[in-house]
């Protein structure tokens, strides 16, 4: 009688010795907790009493990455379907074989809105607008950023397809920094007005977007008008090279973007969500020091 066996079930790590659960743990540890493979070797050895070479672990992750590409593409499409996006970037180092040196590269993150709560990460060799221009093809809406030139240039060249959304957390930091080096009363006053804006956001964090929009029109807009008057009045008398002048310029030079959050309750007042998304990568830099390759 012929012996019939069932076919082998699909595996994310085809032809590899590690099962799906181990590879899933590896991927989570390396890309979410940002632990380097040599640390994961030690953890696997402690748990299994087996030693796996780094080539085995990295090979499993590379094979898995191709299986996950459809999921990455889906996250990309979901993020681009958002009403607006929060965008930020941070630096990393990558090894250049044969030179014995590393060079600086960039990790970008694009965070969707409340209806599309996803984070899309992108790896680029530089900080030019070419990176976000490629990722944001087909997207139409607001970009909430730190106003880096890559974003402002992209918005300027988008033929009104994109528009600017200002980040009050960055403005707040700039005024806070100016407080340490100036006695001008505007620094403290501007901080107080900004804290009032955040107090309104905190009090109405749980209401609907429509209700939040009404509250902002009723309570936030008068605060912004008063702040704008003070900044415009003080600007001519402030030393142009000072921290306070930098803070004033940051707000006034993009006033339309800084106040656009009052036009719709769905907009966030700052870009902190994108910054939080990059925090693990910043911590990870201290663990792995540099990437082994662009492909990795």
Long-range contacts (C-beta under 8 A, 24 or more apart in sequence): 12-63, 12-64, 12-67, 12-68, 13-60, 13-63, 13-64, 14-63, 15-63, 16-56, 16-59, 16-60, 16-63, 17-56, 18-52, 18-56, 18-57, 18-60, 22-60, 23-60, 23-61, 23-64, 26-57, 26-60, 26-61, 27-61, 27-64, 30-61, 32-280, 33-280, 33-284, 34-280, 34-281, 34-283, 34-284, 34-287, 34-288, 35-284, 35-287, 35-288, 36-287, 36-288, 39-287, 58-296, 62-295, 62-296, 72-120, 75-118, 75-119, 75-120, 76-120, 76-135, 78-112, 78-116, 78-118, 79-110, 79-111, 79-112, 79-116, 79-118, 79-119, 79-120, 80-136, 80-138, 80-139, 81-112, 81-116, 82-112, 82-113, 82-115, 82-116, 82-141, 83-113, 83-115, 83-141, 83-142, 83-266, 84-113, 84-141, 84-142, 84-143, 84-144, 84-165, 84-266, 84-267, 85-110, 85-111, 85-112, 85-113, 85-136, 85-139, 85-141, 85-142, 85-143, 85-144, 86-110, 86-111, 86-144, 86-145, 86-268, 86-271, 86-273, 86-274, 87-111, 87-132, 87-143, 87-144, 87-145, 87-151, 87-271, 87-274, 88-145, 88-146, 88-271, 88-274, 88-275, 88-277, 88-278, 89-127, 89-148, 89-278, 90-278, 90-281, 90-282, 92-281, 92-285, 92-290, 92-291, 93-285, 93-289, 93-290, 93-291, 94-290, 94-291, 94-292, 94-293, 94-294, 95-290, 95-291, 95-292, 95-293, 97-293, 102-290, 105-291, 105-294, 106-131, 107-278, 107-281, 108-132, 108-135, 109-274, 109-277, 109-278, 110-135, 110-136, 110-274, 111-273, 111-274, 111-277, 113-266, 114-209, 114-266, 119-277, 123-294, 125-294, 129-153, 129-154, 129-157, 136-162, 142-260, 142-267, 144-267, 144-268, 144-270, 144-271, 144-274, 145-271, 145-274, 146-170, 146-271, 147-250, 147-254, 147-257, 163-257, 163-260, 164-254, 164-256, 164-257, 164-260, 165-257, 165-260, 165-261, 165-267, 166-251, 166-254, 166-257, 166-258, 166-259, 166-260, 166-261, 167-270, 167-271, 168-194, 168-197, 168-198, 168-258, 168-261, 168-269, 168-270, 169-269, 169-270, 169-271, 169-272, 169-275, 170-250, 170-270, 170-271, 171-247, 171-250, 171-251, 171-258, 172-198, 174-243, 174-246, 174-247, 174-250, 175-244, 175-247, 177-243, 177-247, 178-242, 178-243, 178-244, 178-246, 178-247, 181-242, 181-243, 182-242, 182-243, 182-244, 184-234, 184-238, 184-244, 186-230, 186-231, 186-234, 186-238, 186-244, 186-248, 187-244, 187-247, 189-230, 190-227, 190-230, 190-231, 190-247, 193-223, 193-226, 193-227, 193-230, 194-227, 196-223, 197-223, 197-224, 197-269, 198-269, 201-269, 208-265, 209-264, 209-265, 209-266, 210-265, 211-265, 212-265, 213-262, 213-263, 213-264, 213-265, 213-266, 214-265, 215-265, 216-261, 216-262, 216-265, 217-262, 220-262, 221-259, 221-262, 224-258, 224-259, 224-262, 227-251, 228-252, 228-255
